[in-house]
Amino acid sequence: MPRNESHRAKILHVLRMLYEKTDEKNGITTAQIIAGLEDMGIEAERKSIYRDIETLCEFGVDIEKRKGPDHGLTYHLISRTFEIAELKLLVDSVQASKFITRKKSEELIEKLESLASGAQAQQLRRQVYVSNRIKTMNESIYYSVDYIHSAMTENKKISFKYFDWNEKKEKVLRHGGRIYTVSPWALMWDDENYYLIAYDSASGRKRHYRVDRMVEMSVSDELREGGEELAGVDTALYSKETFGMFDGKEETVRLRCHNSLANVMVDRFGKETTFFVADAEHFDIVVKVMLGPVFLSWVATFGSDIRIMSPDSVISEYLALMGRATKQYE
């Protein structure tokens, strides 16, 4: 780089050194800055470094000057876009996400590390300990999410094919490779998976789809439908009602729960759910759920601590499911 060009960029190199090498605990001295610039072929004097630091401070960069035990001055970049605690939270989220492939997880974490100082990046790297957890194998999920967001912005439908895994761990397209065309309204993260909530015009129903099982996606020219039902859909409420994100018939049920399950019910249905005192040891709740085997099996996991009180049709379905489960052991 010619000398005059390198000097014009000098203040940017100083700023990059502050970002990469300093934080609240770790600082850099004027001599270290000068040495770093020399490694890039840029000559600098102490006074010019002082001027650069002052210019950066005037621009709004939060640089703190500290005197060390040897009375030398060190510079620390204090404020960043993300604090280290926030970056750790984001790294944990990336690691925990089943819908993010292992390869993409590593790429995203590396990018998050670039937002921290070198010393802080080491803290983030030490957090990477769940590399063997189950991850999706569908790398195209990122393009799918982009298509979905584009369609929602443009108020358009999307088309895609949907697959399941068979017993040989092979992808099998549903309905012989039929193309699904739906109106996308929301994306939500539930039970470590990414879901699209959409309106299916063919059935006139609200449906959801695992994004990592959607392939060959495209944005349609057709305008979205179902806005009356799904515009502004409450994804938190939808997640509470839909157990394991399995479709089913919407039903209002009354459950009698042992007092020891108060935490479980608050976690599952939310703090706003009303608890009705049933007796000294039990309380009742009335909740809306998508009725199906997943909900009924969830109830069964608590044994005698939960009892379905109404409606009778749900009690009958529960008893039938339990009967089928126990019959195979007879």
N, C-alpha and C positions, 0 to 999 in steps of 0.2 A: 504494500500500500504506500503511495507517495506520501512524503512527510506532511505536506499541508493537509491532505485528506485525513491522515491518521490523527492529526492534532484536532481537527474539527470534530472527530468522533471520540476524543479523549474523555469528555465528561460522561458519555454513554458507557464507556468501558469502566469508568469509576463507579457508576451506578450499578452496573452488572456485578462488579466485585462486591459491592455492599450487599446486594441481593443474595449472592451465592455463598459468601464467606462470613456474613455477620448476622446476628440476631440479638436478643436481649442479653444473652449470656456471653456470646462470643463476639469480639471486636476485631478491627483491623487498624494497624497504625499507618501513619503517613508514609513511613519507609517501606512498608509492605505494599502499599498502593503503587508507589514509584517503581518498586521492583517488578510488580505484576505488569505495569505498563511497559517497562523495558523488555520483558519477555515477549511482548507483542510488537516490539520495534518502535515504541513511542517514548520519546524523552520528555521528562517532566521535572519541574522544580517544586520544592515544598510550597512556595507561595501560590503556584498555579493550582496545586491540590487544595489548598485552603479556599481559594476562590471558587473552585468547582463545588466543594462541599457547601459553601455559603449559597451558591446559585441553586443547588438542589434543594436546600432548606427553604429558600425563598419561593421555589416552585411548589412546595408543599410536601416534599419527601421528608418523612419523620426520622431524622438522623440525630442521635444523641451522642454528645462528646463526653468522654469520661477520662479522668486521670487515673492511671494505674499506680501500683505500689512503687514503681521506679520513676514516678512523676511523668511518664510518657503519656501521650494522648492517644486514645483509641476511639474509633467511630463505630456506632452500632445502629443498624437499621431496625427501628422499633416496631413500626406498624406495617402490616402487609395486608393484602386483600383477604387472606385467610389466616386466622391464628392457628398455632400448632394443634390445639385441642380440636378445632374444627376440621383440620386435615386428617387427624386421627379418626374422627367420626366418619368422614367420607371414605377413608381407606377401609374401615371396618364394614361399611355398607357395601362397598365394591366386593370385598371378600365374601360377604354373606349372601350375595345375590346369585341364586342359581341360574337366573336367566342371562348372566354375563359369562361368557366362556372364559376358560382359564387363560388363554392367550390374550384376550381383550382385557381381562382383569389386570394382568401384568403390565399391559400398555397404559391403562388408565392410572394405575398406581405410580408408574414411572412419571407420568405427567403431573400427578399430584405432588410428587417429590420435588419437581422443578419449581413449585410455588414456595418451597421452604429453603432455608439455608442448608449448607452441606451438613452441618451438625444435626439440624432438625430432620433432614432427610434420612439420616441414619436411624433416628427414632422411629420413623415411619416404616423403614425397611425391616426393623426388628419386630414390627407388628405382623409381618407377612408370615403367618404360621398355619394357615388353613388351605394350603395349596392342593391338598388331596380331597377336599370336600367335593360333593357332587356338583357338577357344572353342566349347563346346557351344551349340546354339541352343534347347535345351529348358529353359525357365525353371521348369517344373514339377518339376524334379529335387529341389528343396528339400522340396516337399510329399511326394514319393515317399519320400525318406529318412525323413521324419517318420512316414509310414505304416508303413514297414518296422520302424523302432525300436518303434513302438507294438505292432505285431504280435508282435515277438520278446518284448517285455515281457509281453504278454497270452497268450503261447504259442499264437498263432493263425496260420492260413495267410493268404496274401494272394492277390488276384486282379488281373490286369492284362492289357493288350494290349501286343504287342511289335512294333516297326516297324523297317524297313530303309530306306535311301535308294536310289532307283533312278537310272538314268543321266540323268534330267531333274532330279535333285536334289529329287525329291518323296518324301514319306513314304509308304511302302507297308506296311500292316499284314501281319504274317506270318500265313500259313494263313488268309487271307481275314478276318482280324479275330477269330480264335479267342481265347477268354479262357483265359489261363494261370492255373492255381491251384497254388501251390507252398508249401512250408514254408520260411520264411526262417530262416537260422541265423547268417549273418555278413555283414558289409560289409567290403570291402577296396578299397584304392587300388592299382592296378597299371598301369604304363605310361601314367600320366597320366589314367587313367579310373577311374570308380567302379563297382564290381561288387557284385552280390548273389550270395552262395553259398547255394543252396537245395536242398532235397530234392524231387524230382519223383516223387510217388506213382505216377503213371500208368506211368512207365518204370522205377520203382524205382532211379533213379540220382541221383547228386549232379550238379547243374548250376549254371552261373553265367550271369548276365544283366547287360548294361550298364544301369545305372540310368537314364542319360539317354535310353535308347530304350524305357523302360517308360512307358506312358500309361494313363489311366483306371484308376488303381490304387485298390483298396479293401481293407479288412481283412475277412477272412471270419469266419464264426462257427465254422468247423471248427478243431479243435485241430491243432497241428503234428504232423508225423510225421518219421521219419528221425533221431530223437535218438540212437539207438545208433551211427549212422554219423557224424553231423555235430556233435553237441553238443561244444563245445570244439574245433572245427576249427582247425587250425594254419594261419592265412592265409599266413604266411611260407613254409611248406612247400608249400602249395597253389600259391603264385605261382611257386616254383622249378620245380615239375613241369609247370606249364601254360604253354606257350610262347605269348605273345601272347594269352592267355586264350581259346584255341581249344580246343573239346572234341576228344577223341580217345581211342584205346584206351591204357590205362595199360600201359607196357612198361618193363622194366629193360634198359638198354643199356650196353655197354662201349665207351668211346671212348678212342682213343689220340691224345694231344695233344702237340704240340711244346712244349718247355719254355718258350718265349716266351709261351705262352697261360696260364700259371699264374694271372696276375691275372684274366684273363677267366673262368676256371673258378671261382675263389673268388668273384668278383662274382656269377656266375650261380647257382652251386649252394651257396655258403656255405663258410666256413672249415673246418667240421667234415667236409667231403667228403674221403675218403681218396685220396691220390695213391699209385699203385703204380709204382715205377720199371720202365720197359719196356726202355730202353737209355740210353746216355749223353745222348741228345737228346730222349727222349720219356718221358712218364708216362701211365698209364692211370687212368681213373676209371670207377666203376660207379654209375649214377644212374637214378632212376625218372623217366620223362617221359610226357607225353600225346603219343602218337605221331600225327603228322599232317604236312601240308605245311609248317607254320610251323617245327616243330622241324627237319625235314629241310633246309629252306632255310637255317635258321640254321647248320647244320653246313656247308652248301655255301659260305657266305660266307668260311670260313677256308681254302678250297681244300685243298691237300695237307697243311696243318698239323693237320687233324683227320681221323681215319679211324675209321669204325664197325667194330668188331671182332666184335661179336655183339649180338643173335642174327642168324642168316642171313636170317630173314624181314624184318628191318629193313633189312639191306643190300640185299635185293631191292627193297624199296619205294623206297629211296634211288636206286638205279640206274634204276628205272622213271620216277621223277619227273624225274631229270636227262635221261633220254632224251626224255621228252615236251617238256621245255623246249628242248632243242637241235634237235629235229626240225622245229620251226616255222621255223628258219633255213635248212633244207636247200633 
